[in-house]
Amino acid sequence: MASLFDMSGKVAVITGSSRGIGKAIAEQMAEQGAKVVISSRKPGPCQEVAGELNEKHGEGTAIAVPANISSKDDLTNLVEETRKAFGKIDVLVCNAASNPYYGPMEE
């Protein structure tokens, strides 16, 4: 079966990619030849997913960079670590959500 898209040579940062839809996106991008950055708030799950992708698609396919998207410092580190590992960013998938406050408006 022919590929729907080729991502050879591309680098993709996927936020919220340690599980669910984000993980599925990362898996498909790696399948299509991309280098992927697995990112969510918890380091353990990020490393687990990156390890699975490296095992399946070859060492150096994925890295784990934990980040809370509501933290500017975390986002800066996410970009820096991605550039350090892969030299560039071609694709950004903003899959992570932040947790807004749903209390009374006066608070």
ChimeraX commands (.cxc) that place a marker at each C-alpha (Angstrom):
marker #1 position 0.00,0.00,0.00 radius 0.5
marker #1 position 1.35,3.41,-0.96 radius 0.5
marker #1 position 2.07,6.03,1.66 radius 0.5
marker #1 position -0.29,8.97,1.95 radius 0.5
marker #1 position 2.57,11.26,2.86 radius 0.5
marker #1 position 6.35,11.16,3.12 radius 0.5
marker #1 position 8.05,12.85,6.06 radius 0.5
marker #1 position 11.60,11.71,5.38 radius 0.5
marker #1 position 14.06,14.32,6.62 radius 0.5
marker #1 position 11.42,16.24,8.57 radius 0.5
marker #1 position 11.45,16.95,12.31 radius 0.5
marker #1 position 8.13,17.06,14.15 radius 0.5
marker #1 position 7.45,18.32,17.66 radius 0.5
marker #1 position 4.20,16.88,18.98 radius 0.5
marker #1 position 2.90,18.24,22.28 radius 0.5
marker #1 position 0.75,15.93,24.37 radius 0.5
marker #1 position 2.25,12.93,22.60 radius 0.5
marker #1 position 2.78,10.47,25.44 radius 0.5
marker #1 position -0.68,8.96,24.92 radius 0.5
marker #1 position -3.90,9.10,22.94 radius 0.5
marker #1 position -4.20,11.11,19.74 radius 0.5
marker #1 position -0.79,12.76,20.19 radius 0.5
marker #1 position 0.93,9.39,20.53 radius 0.5
marker #1 position -0.89,8.10,17.43 radius 0.5
marker #1 position 0.25,11.18,15.47 radius 0.5
marker #1 position 3.85,10.64,16.58 radius 0.5
marker #1 position 3.70,6.95,15.65 radius 0.5
marker #1 position 2.39,7.74,12.16 radius 0.5
marker #1 position 4.92,10.51,11.55 radius 0.5
marker #1 position 7.76,8.20,12.59 radius 0.5
marker #1 position 6.30,5.52,10.32 radius 0.5
marker #1 position 6.50,8.02,7.46 radius 0.5
marker #1 position 10.16,8.80,8.14 radius 0.5
marker #1 position 10.06,11.83,10.44 radius 0.5
marker #1 position 12.21,12.40,13.48 radius 0.5
marker #1 position 9.79,13.06,16.33 radius 0.5
marker #1 position 9.90,14.83,19.66 radius 0.5
marker #1 position 7.66,13.28,22.28 radius 0.5
marker #1 position 6.47,15.85,24.78 radius 0.5
marker #1 position 4.03,16.01,27.69 radius 0.5
marker #1 position 4.30,17.02,31.32 radius 0.5
marker #1 position 5.52,13.69,32.73 radius 0.5
marker #1 position 9.05,12.53,31.82 radius 0.5
marker #1 position 8.44,8.79,32.31 radius 0.5
marker #1 position 5.66,8.38,29.73 radius 0.5
marker #1 position 7.56,10.57,27.24 radius 0.5
marker #1 position 10.67,8.41,27.55 radius 0.5
marker #1 position 8.57,5.25,27.23 radius 0.5
marker #1 position 6.98,6.36,23.94 radius 0.5
marker #1 position 10.30,7.62,22.53 radius 0.5
marker #1 position 11.87,4.27,23.44 radius 0.5
marker #1 position 9.10,2.35,21.67 radius 0.5
marker #1 position 9.54,4.46,18.52 radius 0.5
marker #1 position 13.33,4.09,18.56 radius 0.5
marker #1 position 12.98,0.33,18.97 radius 0.5
marker #1 position 10.55,0.08,16.07 radius 0.5
marker #1 position 12.04,2.65,13.66 radius 0.5
marker #1 position 15.72,2.81,14.66 radius 0.5
marker #1 position 17.72,4.60,17.32 radius 0.5
marker #1 position 17.59,8.37,16.89 radius 0.5
marker #1 position 14.04,8.43,15.52 radius 0.5
marker #1 position 12.55,9.95,18.67 radius 0.5
marker #1 position 13.58,11.95,21.69 radius 0.5
marker #1 position 11.64,12.77,24.84 radius 0.5
marker #1 position 11.47,16.39,26.01 radius 0.5
marker #1 position 8.97,16.84,28.84 radius 0.5
marker #1 position 7.24,20.23,28.82 radius 0.5
marker #1 position 4.25,21.93,30.34 radius 0.5
marker #1 position 2.84,24.08,27.53 radius 0.5
marker #1 position 1.75,26.75,30.01 radius 0.5
marker #1 position 5.41,27.36,30.98 radius 0.5
marker #1 position 7.43,29.65,28.72 radius 0.5
marker #1 position 10.66,28.21,30.16 radius 0.5
marker #1 position 9.51,24.66,29.33 radius 0.5
marker #1 position 8.61,25.70,25.78 radius 0.5
marker #1 position 11.97,27.41,25.30 radius 0.5
marker #1 position 13.70,24.25,26.50 radius 0.5
marker #1 position 11.54,22.14,24.15 radius 0.5
marker #1 position 12.73,24.17,21.15 radius 0.5
marker #1 position 16.37,24.23,22.32 radius 0.5
marker #1 position 16.52,20.48,22.97 radius 0.5
marker #1 position 14.87,19.72,19.62 radius 0.5
marker #1 position 17.36,21.90,17.75 radius 0.5
marker #1 position 20.24,20.37,19.71 radius 0.5
marker #1 position 19.14,16.84,18.76 radius 0.5
marker #1 position 17.85,17.35,15.20 radius 0.5
marker #1 position 19.01,20.82,14.12 radius 0.5
marker #1 position 15.61,22.17,13.12 radius 0.5
marker #1 position 11.84,22.00,13.50 radius 0.5
marker #1 position 9.70,21.47,10.40 radius 0.5
marker #1 position 6.35,20.54,11.94 radius 0.5
marker #1 position 4.60,21.53,15.16 radius 0.5
marker #1 position 1.51,19.64,16.29 radius 0.5
marker #1 position -0.15,21.48,19.18 radius 0.5
marker #1 position -2.04,18.58,20.69 radius 0.5
marker #1 position -1.55,19.29,24.42 radius 0.5
marker #1 position -4.15,21.17,26.38 radius 0.5
marker #1 position -3.67,23.39,29.38 radius 0.5
marker #1 position -5.95,23.25,32.37 radius 0.5
marker #1 position -7.84,26.52,32.68 radius 0.5
marker #1 position -9.60,27.55,35.86 radius 0.5
marker #1 position -13.34,26.89,35.81 radius 0.5
marker #1 position -14.28,28.44,39.15 radius 0.5
marker #1 position -16.34,31.54,39.88 radius 0.5
marker #1 position -15.57,34.51,37.61 radius 0.5
marker #1 position -14.69,36.77,40.55 radius 0.5
marker #1 position -11.74,34.47,41.33 radius 0.5
marker link #1:1,2 radius 0.2
marker link #1:2,3 radius 0.2
marker link #1:3,4 radius 0.2
marker link #1:4,5 radius 0.2
marker link #1:5,6 radius 0.2
marker link #1:6,7 radius 0.2
marker link #1:7,8 radius 0.2
marker link #1:8,9 radius 0.2
marker link #1:9,10 radius 0.2
marker link #1:10,11 radius 0.2
marker link #1:11,12 radius 0.2
marker link #1:12,13 radius 0.2
marker link #1:13,14 radius 0.2
marker link #1:14,15 radius 0.2
marker link #1:15,16 radius 0.2
marker link #1:16,17 radius 0.2
marker link #1:17,18 radius 0.2
marker link #1:18,19 radius 0.2
marker link #1:19,20 radius 0.2
marker link #1:20,21 radius 0.2
marker link #1:21,22 radius 0.2
marker link #1:22,23 radius 0.2
marker link #1:23,24 radius 0.2
marker link #1:24,25 radius 0.2
marker link #1:25,26 radius 0.2
marker link #1:26,27 radius 0.2
marker link #1:27,28 radius 0.2
marker link #1:28,29 radius 0.2
marker link #1:29,30 radius 0.2
marker link #1:30,31 radius 0.2
marker link #1:31,32 radius 0.2
marker link #1:32,33 radius 0.2
marker link #1:33,34 radius 0.2
marker link #1:34,35 radius 0.2
marker link #1:35,36 radius 0.2
marker link #1:36,37 radius 0.2
marker link #1:37,38 radius 0.2
marker link #1:38,39 radius 0.2
marker link #1:39,40 radius 0.2
marker link #1:40,41 radius 0.2
marker link #1:41,42 radius 0.2
marker link #1:42,43 radius 0.2
marker link #1:43,44 radius 0.2
marker link #1:44,45 radius 0.2
marker link #1:45,46 radius 0.2
marker link #1:46,47 radius 0.2
marker link #1:47,48 radius 0.2
marker link #1:48,49 radius 0.2
marker link #1:49,50 radius 0.2
marker link #1:50,51 radius 0.2
marker link #1:51,52 radius 0.2
marker link #1:52,53 radius 0.2
marker link #1:53,54 radius 0.2
marker link #1:54,55 radius 0.2
marker link #1:55,56 radius 0.2
marker link #1:56,57 radius 0.2
marker link #1:57,58 radius 0.2
marker link #1:58,59 radius 0.2
marker link #1:59,60 radius 0.2
marker link #1:60,61 radius 0.2
marker link #1:61,62 radius 0.2
marker link #1:62,63 radius 0.2
marker link #1:63,64 radius 0.2
marker link #1:64,65 radius 0.2
marker link #1:65,66 radius 0.2
marker link #1:66,67 radius 0.2
marker link #1:67,68 radius 0.2
marker link #1:68,69 radius 0.2
marker link #1:69,70 radius 0.2
marker link #1:70,71 radius 0.2
marker link #1:71,72 radius 0.2
marker link #1:72,73 radius 0.2
marker link #1:73,74 radius 0.2
marker link #1:74,75 radius 0.2
marker link #1:75,76 radius 0.2
marker link #1:76,77 radius 0.2
marker link #1:77,78 radius 0.2
marker link #1:78,79 radius 0.2
marker link #1:79,80 radius 0.2
marker link #1:80,81 radius 0.2
marker link #1:81,82 radius 0.2
marker link #1:82,83 radius 0.2
marker link #1:83,84 radius 0.2
marker link #1:84,85 radius 0.2
marker link #1:85,86 radius 0.2
marker link #1:86,87 radius 0.2
marker link #1:87,88 radius 0.2
marker link #1:88,89 radius 0.2
marker link #1:89,90 radius 0.2
marker link #1:90,91 radius 0.2
marker link #1:91,92 radius 0.2
marker link #1:92,93 radius 0.2
marker link #1:93,94 radius 0.2
marker link #1:94,95 radius 0.2
marker link #1:95,96 radius 0.2
marker link #1:96,97 radius 0.2
marker link #1:97,98 radius 0.2
marker link #1:98,99 radius 0.2
marker link #1:99,100 radius 0.2
marker link #1:100,101 radius 0.2
marker link #1:101,102 radius 0.2
marker link #1:102,103 radius 0.2
marker link #1:103,104 radius 0.2
marker link #1:104,105 radius 0.2
marker link #1:105,106 radius 0.2
marker link #1:106,107 radius 0.2
view
